[in-house]
Amino acid sequence: MNIPAYTISAKAIDFVARIAEKIVELKDSGAYDGNFQMRRTNRLRSIHSSLAIENNPLSLAHVKDIIAGKRSLGLPQHIMEVKNAKLESG
């Protein structure tokens, strides 16, 4: 049997409860409108940044086009890396 390297404390449970309350407040306030544009933009930037660290020279615009299913100029290997990163990120 594996023993976890952590314990769940009353303080941790209190933090989780506070976070849940804030989420409900946010949803009830109307500030959360279901617009996922920011999430999509952050996902694109995250994929682009991760690939840039791995020396993929494609620009953010190229990554955006490839994920959108459009044709883009670039080496097939670099384009495949973008497609694979998209699959891995969900």
Contacts in CASP RR format, 6 or more apart in sequence:
PFRMAT RR
TARGET T0000
AUTHOR 0000-0000-0000
METHOD contacts of the structure
MODEL  1
MNIPAYTISAKAIDFVARIAEKIVELKDSGAYDGNFQMRRTNRLRSIHSS
LAIENNPLSLAHVKDIIAGKRSLGLPQHIMEVKNAKLESG
26 32 0 8 1.000
43 89 0 8 1.000
44 60 0 8 1.000
44 63 0 8 1.000
44 64 0 8 1.000
44 67 0 8 1.000
45 60 0 8 1.000
46 89 0 8 1.000
47 63 0 8 1.000
47 67 0 8 1.000
47 82 0 8 1.000
47 85 0 8 1.000
47 86 0 8 1.000
47 89 0 8 1.000
48 58 0 8 1.000
48 59 0 8 1.000
48 60 0 8 1.000
48 63 0 8 1.000
50 85 0 8 1.000
51 58 0 8 1.000
51 63 0 8 1.000
51 78 0 8 1.000
51 81 0 8 1.000
51 82 0 8 1.000
51 85 0 8 1.000
54 81 0 8 1.000
56 78 0 8 1.000
56 81 0 8 1.000
56 82 0 8 1.000
57 78 0 8 1.000
58 66 0 8 1.000
58 72 0 8 1.000
58 74 0 8 1.000
58 78 0 8 1.000
58 79 0 8 1.000
58 82 0 8 1.000
62 72 0 8 1.000
62 73 0 8 1.000
62 74 0 8 1.000
62 82 0 8 1.000
63 82 0 8 1.000
65 71 0 8 1.000
65 72 0 8 1.000
66 72 0 8 1.000
66 79 0 8 1.000
66 82 0 8 1.000
66 83 0 8 1.000
66 86 0 8 1.000
67 82 0 8 1.000
67 86 0 8 1.000
72 79 0 8 1.000
END
